[in-house]
């Protein structure tokens, strides 16, 4: 036993026990250092994953359109765990089957091989996750008792990680991941990360759904404020409206048209500044006032706009708006277009021979700006079977680029669809506009009929 103890440094004879001496050679260096290394590696991995997860939360919650949110969730989950394939399965109303399936990661060749194959409805392993919404990790899909196999042309997949996504306590869908890039099966760390992501995904999906509800309600409200075009025969007419792509779907764009007692047709296009309920309410007010002011055929368009200016002078918090008021009437064996502009883009004229040109004039100032400034009238002869197109700037404005570029692009599209009905033409212009959609847009088209039956021919 004596060799197990060190001699005391004192002078007495008593021998006191001391701390046992351990040689460095006796330390379990290999196992301890390995364990410490594994812990440090796990800590670094967790820290890195946390940073990635926080960034993922920012990216996902920054989306508002539901299709973009769903694809972002799948792509983010794939990136976080290094999965080659990912998919989102959205449940139907009853929660029994998949109503929508959004796959990511498939190559062009793999997609071509699956052409014509029905998307999964939620059977086999996918159905297991629907009916048992706990996280599911599978090392070998083919060996799982509930595996139903893959359809012809499906790329081989061996591993699976599935996590349910709930919205307000109800299962909304399932997130599926397959095939880690390193060839390893999904582990508990991967499961934890995707579960954390699923919690954020539920919030992002709910936000997108609420946004869509608000947007749909706002768009419906906006369309209720816009008139249904009346029967304008013998004129052929069409109109289209598109809300802004920005969160505020309510805007101030409007159009209107009516037959006048003398057989002429008045048409107006306008745009109230703003993108909110106030702009929509102001739009409705201006539209109604301008409709009344335009009904007298003896009053030129400039006078109607000037009268609107004077009315707005006594209105509290009067809106700022651009507008173009035009009237088509028969004169000297042809149609005559009379118009006045209050800061609005020029009319676009589509002639029967296929030519397309803008009727450029001094645009004037918007209504509600300067009541004392004169508003000029303009006139242009228009052949039978010509189409006059009025539109708002949301159709042609391209941020960071000259307005002429948008106008040129609109003219090219108009020429391409000039032979369509005015309704089809307006729809084509609204669907193929050059702008980025940041603003709402309105367009109205009026086609001149034969002059037969008009006393002033």
LINWO-V388030 format. One record per run of one state. SS is the DSSP state (2 for helix, 1 for strand, 0 for the rest). FROM is the first residue (numbers start at 1). LEN is the number of residues. If there is no record, write none. Layout:
ss/from/len
SS/FROM/LEN
SS/FROM/LEN
This chain:
ss/from/len
0/1/1
2/2/3
0/5/19
2/24/3
0/27/2
2/29/33
0/62/4
2/66/16
0/82/1
1/83/9
0/92/6
1/98/7
0/105/3
2/108/6
0/114/10
2/124/8
0/132/4
1/136/3
0/139/2
2/141/3
0/144/16
1/160/8
0/168/2
1/170/11
0/181/7
2/188/38
0/226/10
1/236/7
0/243/10
1/253/7
0/260/5
1/265/8
0/273/4
2/277/17
0/294/7
2/301/13
0/314/7
1/321/11
0/332/2
1/334/9
0/343/5
1/348/3
0/351/5
1/356/3
0/359/8
1/367/1
0/368/10
1/378/5
0/383/4
1/387/5
0/392/1
2/393/3
0/396/7
2/403/14
0/417/5
2/422/10
0/432/9
1/441/7
0/448/10
